Amino acid sequence: QVITKSELIEYYDISGCYILRPWAYSIWEMVQRYVDDRIKGMGVQNVYFPMFVSNAALEKEKTHITDFAPEVAWVTRSGRSDLAEPIAIRPTSETVMYPSFAKWIQSYRDLPLKVNQWNNVVRWEFKHPQPFLRTREFLWHEGHTAFATREEAEVEVMEILAMYEYVYENLMAVPVIKGRKTEKEKFAGGDYTTTVEVYIGASGRAIQGATSHHLGQNFSQMFDIVFEDPATGEKRHVHQNSWAITTRSIGVMVMVHGDDKGLVLPPRLAAHQLVLVPCGLTVRTTEEAKRALLDKCNSLAAELRACGLRVHADLREHYSPGWKFNHWELKGVPVRIEVGPRDMAAKQVVAAIRYSGEKRTLPEEGLAASLQALLDSVQSEMFARAKAEQDARLSVCPDLASLCAALDKQHLILAPFCGDPDCEDLIKKDSARNAIVEEGVPSMGAKSLCIPFNQPDEIGPDTKCVHSHCGRKPQFYTLFGRSY
């Protein structure tokens, strides 16, 4: 209800597909703008590849495509005629792009090759679709890069992950946990996957925020992407990365900050940071006084826009101030500015803060600077509140019993783990069996989310793997939790 009433999305007549309305798309545009500027500063160029993939191209990298095979949508007919060869709609673009990489890269002078595309992908999910979080079509950007050395590629992996951390923490005011995916959860066909994971307090679940993959030479060997080493004259395979963030990020932000009144948008990603509402007009207000108030609202809005603030003056007639207050609260505008005849006379405004419900009286003099400072403090306080909730729901658990108890409290868990995929399956299975869940909610076990770069402790000589039946030596602390 929140995402439809706040005019973020509209439902569509094909299950799992949704219409992004301007209020949602404006958020995506601001994410796009930041990411696009940042990656161009790293030497990445934008391209566009076709959305259609031949079956032969998909089949070329079987390990990679196995993960996507159940979700691939196929075009099988043209009009009334069956196609001789079915054509897939891209679930991701490695197999679309890399045959061209093999043509474009011949010499070390052609490296590094860094391209990105802003596009849509289709994954025909059979699980229960959820707007933003699990959709059959979504928007993203996918960066694909090739380097002469592994070292260069690995530096970029971490630069990109830091960029995604910035998007979440500095733009969306959403704290993340950075880490590496386990072997079981990494991107199929890659050497390793790095990720930013987000905790959703309302559901007690985690969600993958964005990923940066080091593909190693797996794809370059498959697609024969080679360059001539100037030192030896020998052909060498390139080292590759791929990375992406999607419109899922909007849904993550909505769930982290939303409340019973609707959306709560962080100032840096709100299309309207401020909404100006005239108040105090009654049937006894003269036309002259009314015009003076509306003119004041327009002039204030113009002054604030000139100072770089995103302001909307809601001067619609036949809507009461109370209706407008509710409307903009539902849409999550960070600060509402109320201006009435008394405020005009006193040369002041009233600022109502969406996330805290607090009201402040601000003088007109220096108003733009006061409001900018207020927006900055709202941004930092929203992040601090979300971080405090995440930290309060993070438990270190040495064994499966304590892991299950923490899981039942909707916590994320840091536990010593051997890293073995079979043990990982066992942890998920046995924590589901022990889980106490609400009626009607499926019993969901603990899934590995990442191996955090910031480890809570060292693995000691007597530390055991979290699963008592394992017997292997733990390699690291791993973040577990219920997930989307």
C-alpha positions in Angstrom: 0.0 0.0 0.0 2.8 2.4 0.9 4.5 2.1 -2.5 1.3 2.5 -4.5 -0.3 5.3 -2.4 3.0 7.2 -2.3 3.0 7.0 -6.1 6.3 5.0 -6.3 4.9 2.2 -8.5 1.8 1.1 -10.2 0.9 -2.6 -10.7 0.9 -4.1 -14.2 -1.2 -6.8 -15.8 1.8 -9.2 -16.1 2.8 -10.7 -12.8 6.2 -9.6 -11.5 6.3 -6.5 -13.7 5.7 -3.0 -12.3 5.5 0.5 -13.5 8.1 2.9 -12.0 6.3 6.2 -11.5 8.1 9.6 -11.6 8.5 9.6 -7.8 10.5 6.3 -8.0 12.3 7.0 -11.2 13.6 10.3 -9.9 15.4 8.4 -7.1 16.9 6.0 -9.7 18.0 9.0 -11.8 19.9 10.5 -8.9 21.6 7.1 -8.2 22.4 6.9 -11.9 23.9 10.4 -12.0 26.2 9.7 -9.1 27.3 6.2 -10.4 27.7 7.4 -13.9 29.9 10.4 -12.9 32.0 8.2 -10.6 32.7 5.4 -13.1 33.4 7.8 -15.9 36.0 9.3 -13.6 37.5 5.8 -13.5 37.8 5.6 -17.3 34.6 3.6 -17.9 32.7 4.3 -21.1 29.0 3.7 -21.7 27.8 1.3 -24.4 24.7 -0.6 -25.3 24.5 -4.2 -26.4 21.4 -6.0 -27.7 19.0 -7.6 -25.2 18.7 -10.8 -27.3 21.1 -13.7 -26.8 21.5 -16.7 -29.0 21.2 -20.2 -27.5 24.7 -21.0 -28.7 26.2 -18.0 -26.8 24.3 -18.9 -23.6 25.4 -22.5 -23.8 29.1 -21.5 -24.2 29.5 -20.9 -20.5 27.5 -23.7 -18.9 28.7 -23.1 -15.3 27.7 -19.5 -15.4 24.3 -19.9 -17.0 23.3 -22.8 -14.8 22.4 -20.4 -12.1 20.2 -18.4 -14.5 18.7 -21.2 -16.6 15.4 -21.5 -14.8 14.9 -17.7 -15.0 15.7 -17.2 -18.7 12.8 -16.0 -20.8 12.8 -17.2 -24.4 11.3 -15.7 -27.6 10.0 -18.7 -29.6 7.6 -17.1 -32.1 7.4 -14.3 -34.6 3.8 -13.6 -35.4 2.3 -17.0 -36.1 5.6 -18.7 -37.1 7.9 -20.6 -34.8 11.4 -19.3 -34.8 14.0 -21.8 -36.2 16.2 -21.0 -33.2 14.7 -19.7 -29.9 16.3 -16.4 -28.7 16.8 -15.7 -25.0 16.2 -12.3 -23.4 19.4 -11.4 -21.4 19.4 -12.3 -17.7 22.8 -10.7 -17.6 25.3 -9.7 -20.4 28.5 -11.6 -20.0 27.7 -14.0 -22.8 26.4 -11.0 -24.9 29.5 -8.8 -24.5 32.5 -11.1 -24.4 32.6 -12.3 -28.0 33.1 -8.6 -28.9 35.8 -8.2 -26.2 37.7 -11.0 -28.0 37.6 -8.9 -31.2 38.4 -5.5 -29.6 41.4 -6.8 -27.5 44.4 -7.9 -29.4 47.3 -6.1 -27.8 48.3 -4.9 -24.3 47.6 -1.4 -25.8 43.9 -2.3 -25.9 43.9 -2.7 -22.1 42.3 -1.9 -19.8 38.9 -2.2 -21.5 36.2 -0.6 -19.3 32.6 -0.5 -20.4 29.2 -0.1 -18.7 25.6 -0.2 -19.9 22.4 1.1 -18.3 19.7 -1.3 -19.3 17.0 -3.7 -18.3 17.3 -7.4 -17.7 14.6 -10.1 -17.5 14.7 -13.0 -15.0 11.5 -15.0 -15.1 11.3 -15.6 -11.3 8.9 -18.3 -10.2 9.0 -17.3 -6.6 6.5 -14.9 -5.2 7.2 -11.5 -6.8 7.7 -8.4 -4.7 7.9 -4.8 -6.0 11.5 -3.7 -6.3 12.9 -6.8 -4.5 11.9 -9.7 -6.7 10.7 -8.6 -10.1 10.8 -10.3 -13.5 12.2 -7.2 -15.2 14.4 -4.6 -13.5 16.7 -1.8 -14.3 20.4 -1.8 -13.5 23.8 -0.9 -14.7 26.3 -3.6 -15.5 30.0 -2.8 -15.7 32.4 -5.1 -17.5 36.1 -4.6 -17.5 39.3 -6.4 -18.7 42.8 -6.0 -17.4 46.3 -7.3 -18.2 46.9 -8.3 -14.6 44.9 -9.8 -11.7 46.3 -7.1 -9.4 44.8 -4.3 -11.5 41.4 -6.1 -11.6 41.3 -6.6 -7.9 42.0 -3.0 -7.1 38.9 -2.1 -9.2 36.7 -4.7 -7.5 37.2 -2.8 -4.2 36.9 0.6 -5.7 33.5 -0.3 -7.2 32.4 -1.9 -3.9 33.3 1.4 -2.1 31.2 3.2 -4.6 28.2 1.0 -3.8 28.8 1.5 -0.1 28.7 5.3 -0.7 25.4 5.0 -2.6 23.8 3.2 0.3 25.4 5.0 3.3 25.8 8.6 2.0 22.9 8.9 -0.4 20.3 6.5 0.9 21.4 6.7 4.6 21.4 2.9 4.8 24.2 1.1 6.6 25.8 -1.8 4.9 28.1 -4.7 5.8 30.8 -5.3 3.2 32.3 -8.7 2.6 33.0 -11.6 0.3 30.4 -14.2 -0.7 31.0 -17.8 0.3 32.0 -20.3 -2.5 28.4 -21.5 -2.5 26.9 -18.0 -2.9 29.4 -16.4 -5.2 28.5 -15.4 -8.8 28.6 -18.5 -11.0 31.6 -18.5 -13.2 33.5 -15.9 -11.2 36.6 -16.3 -8.9 34.9 -14.4 -6.1 32.1 -12.0 -5.4 32.2 -9.0 -3.0 28.9 -7.6 -1.7 27.2 -5.0 0.4 24.5 -6.5 2.6 21.7 -4.6 4.3 19.6 -5.4 7.3 15.8 -4.7 7.2 14.7 -4.2 10.8 10.9 -4.4 10.0 11.3 -8.0 8.8 14.5 -9.1 10.5 15.9 -10.2 7.2 18.9 -9.2 5.2 19.1 -8.3 1.5 22.0 -8.2 -1.0 22.5 -4.5 -1.9 25.0 -4.6 -4.8 27.8 -6.8 -6.0 31.3 -6.5 -7.5 32.7 -9.7 -9.0 36.2 -10.7 -9.9 35.8 -13.1 -12.8 39.4 -14.0 -13.0 40.3 -15.6 -16.4 37.3 -17.9 -16.5 35.4 -16.0 -19.1 38.4 -14.9 -21.1 39.5 -18.6 -21.5 35.9 -19.5 -22.5 35.6 -16.7 -25.1 39.3 -16.6 -26.0 39.9 -13.0 -24.9 43.7 -12.7 -25.2 46.4 -10.1 -25.7 50.0 -10.3 -26.7 52.4 -9.9 -23.7 55.0 -7.2 -24.8 57.7 -8.8 -22.7 57.4 -12.4 -24.0 55.3 -12.1 -27.2 53.1 -14.8 -25.8 49.3 -14.7 -25.8 47.8 -14.2 -22.4 44.2 -14.3 -21.2 42.8 -11.1 -19.7 41.6 -10.7 -16.1 38.0 -9.6 -15.8 35.4 -8.0 -13.5 31.7 -7.3 -13.6 29.6 -5.3 -11.2 26.0 -4.0 -10.8 23.5 -2.2 -8.7 19.8 -2.4 -9.5 16.4 -0.7 -8.8 16.1 -3.1 -5.9 18.1 -0.5 -4.0 15.0 1.8 -4.0 13.0 -0.9 -2.3 15.8 -1.5 0.3 15.8 2.2 1.1 12.0 2.3 1.5 12.0 -0.6 3.9 14.8 0.6 6.0 13.3 4.1 6.6 9.6 3.8 6.1 7.1 4.0 8.9 3.3 3.8 9.6 2.7 7.1 7.8 4.4 6.0 4.6 7.8 6.8 3.0 10.6 8.5 4.7 13.1 9.8 2.1 16.7 10.8 2.8 17.2 14.4 1.7 20.0 13.5 -0.8 17.7 11.3 -2.9 14.3 13.1 -2.5 13.0 14.8 -5.7 11.5 17.4 -3.4 13.7 18.0 -0.3 11.3 20.7 0.9 7.6 21.2 0.3 6.1 24.6 1.0 2.5 24.7 2.2 0.5 27.9 2.8 -1.5 27.8 6.0 -4.0 29.9 7.9 -6.3 30.8 5.0 -10.0 30.9 5.9 -13.2 32.0 4.3 -12.7 35.4 6.0 -9.3 35.9 4.5 -9.4 38.7 1.9 -8.3 38.1 -1.7 -5.5 40.6 -1.1 -4.2 38.7 1.9 -4.5 35.4 0.1 -2.5 36.7 -2.9 0.2 38.2 -0.6 0.6 34.8 1.1 0.8 32.8 -2.2 3.3 35.4 -3.6 5.4 35.0 -0.4 5.4 31.2 -0.9 6.5 31.6 -4.5 9.2 34.0 -3.7 10.5 31.9 -0.8 10.6 28.8 -3.1 12.5 30.7 -5.8 15.0 32.0 -3.3 15.6 28.4 -1.9 15.9 27.0 -5.4 18.5 29.6 -6.3 20.5 28.3 -3.4 20.5 24.8 -4.8 17.7 23.3 -2.7 15.0 21.1 -4.4 11.7 22.8 -3.4 8.1 22.3 -4.4 5.5 24.9 -3.5 2.1 23.2 -3.1 -0.3 26.1 -3.9 -3.2 23.9 -5.1 -6.6 25.3 -4.2 -9.5 23.1 -3.0 -7.1 21.0 -0.9 -6.8 21.8 2.8 -3.4 22.2 4.5 -4.2 19.0 6.5 -4.7 17.0 3.3 -1.5 18.4 1.9 0.4 17.5 5.1 -0.8 13.9 4.9 -0.1 13.7 1.2 3.5 14.8 1.5 4.1 12.8 4.6 3.0 9.7 2.7 5.4 10.6 -0.1 8.2 11.0 2.4 9.4 14.6 1.7 12.1 15.3 4.3 11.0 18.7 5.4 7.6 20.5 5.2 7.7 24.3 5.4 4.5 25.9 6.7 3.9 29.6 6.0 0.9 31.5 7.3 -0.1 35.2 7.7 1.3 35.3 11.3 4.6 33.7 10.1 4.8 36.3 7.3 4.3 39.1 9.8 7.0 37.6 12.1 9.3 37.0 9.2 9.6 33.3 10.0 8.5 29.8 8.8 7.7 26.5 10.6 9.7 23.5 9.5 8.2 20.0 10.1 10.7 17.2 9.9 9.3 14.0 8.4 11.5 11.4 9.9 11.3 12.6 13.6 7.9 14.5 13.5 9.7 17.4 15.2 8.7 21.1 14.3 11.1 24.0 14.4 10.5 27.8 13.9 13.2 29.3 11.6 13.7 33.0 10.8 13.5 34.1 7.2 16.9 35.6 7.4 19.5 33.0 6.4 16.7 30.5 5.7 18.5 28.7 2.9 21.5 28.1 5.1 19.4 27.0 8.0 17.4 24.5 5.9 20.5 23.1 4.3 22.0 22.5 7.7 18.7 20.9 8.8 18.7 18.6 5.7 22.3 17.6 6.4 21.4 16.7 10.0 18.3 14.8 8.9 20.5 12.8 6.5 23.1 11.9 9.2 20.5 11.2 11.9 18.6 8.8 9.5 21.8 6.9 8.9 22.7 6.9 12.6 19.3 5.5 13.6 19.5 2.7 10.9 23.0 1.9 12.0 22.1 1.7 15.6 19.2 -0.7 14.8 21.6 -2.9 12.7 24.2 -3.0 15.4 21.6 -3.9 18.0 20.5 -6.8 15.9 24.0 -8.3 15.3 24.9 -11.3 17.5 28.1 -13.3 17.6 27.2 -17.0 18.0 29.7 -19.8 18.7 27.2 -22.7 18.0 24.0 -23.7 16.3 21.8 -23.4 19.4 22.8 -19.8 20.0 22.5 -19.1 16.2 18.9 -20.4 16.2 18.0 -18.4 19.3 19.4 -15.2 17.7 17.6 -16.0 14.4 14.3 -16.2 16.3 15.0 -12.7 17.6 15.3 -11.5 14.0 19.1 -11.0 14.4 21.9 -11.2 12.0 24.6 -13.7 13.2 28.4 -13.7 13.0 29.5 -17.3 13.4 32.8 -19.2 13.0 32.4 -21.2 9.7 34.6 -23.7 7.8 33.4 -22.4 4.4 32.4 -25.8 3.1 29.2 -25.7 0.9 27.8 -29.0 2.4 28.2 -27.5 5.9 26.5 -24.3 4.7 23.5 -26.4 3.5 23.3 -28.2 6.8 23.3 -24.9 8.8 20.4 -23.6 6.7 18.5 -26.8 7.0 19.0 -27.3 10.7 18.3 -23.7 11.7 15.1 -23.9 9.7 14.0 -27.0 11.6 14.6 -25.2 14.9 13.1 -21.9 13.9 10.1 -20.5 15.7 8.2 -18.6 13.1 4.9 -16.6 12.9 1.8 -18.5 11.8 1.7 -18.5 8.0 5.3 -17.6 7.6 7.6 -20.3 6.1 10.3 -21.6 8.3 13.4 -20.1 6.8 16.9 -21.2 7.8 20.0 -19.1 8.2 21.6 -18.3 4.8 25.2 -17.2 4.5 25.2 -13.5 3.5 28.9 -12.7 3.4 32.3 -13.1 5.0 32.7 -9.6 6.4 35.9 -7.8 5.7 35.6 -6.4 9.3 35.9 -9.7 11.3 34.6 -9.6 14.9 37.5 -11.7 16.3 40.4 -13.9 15.3 39.8 -17.6 14.8 41.5 -19.2 17.8 43.1 -22.7 18.0 40.1 -24.0 20.0 37.4 -22.2 17.9 35.0 -24.7 16.3 32.8 -24.4 13.3 29.3 -23.2 14.2 27.7 -26.5 13.2 28.4 -29.1 15.9 28.4 -32.0 13.4 31.0 -30.4 11.2 34.4 -31.1 12.8 36.3 -28.9 10.3 38.4 -26.0 11.4 36.6 -22.7 10.9 38.3 -20.3 8.4 36.6 -17.1 9.3 33.5 -15.5 10.9 30.6 -15.5 8.4 27.5 -13.4 8.5 24.3 -15.5 8.5 20.7 -14.5 8.6 17.3 -14.9 7.0 17.3 -13.2 3.7 15.1 -12.0 0.8 
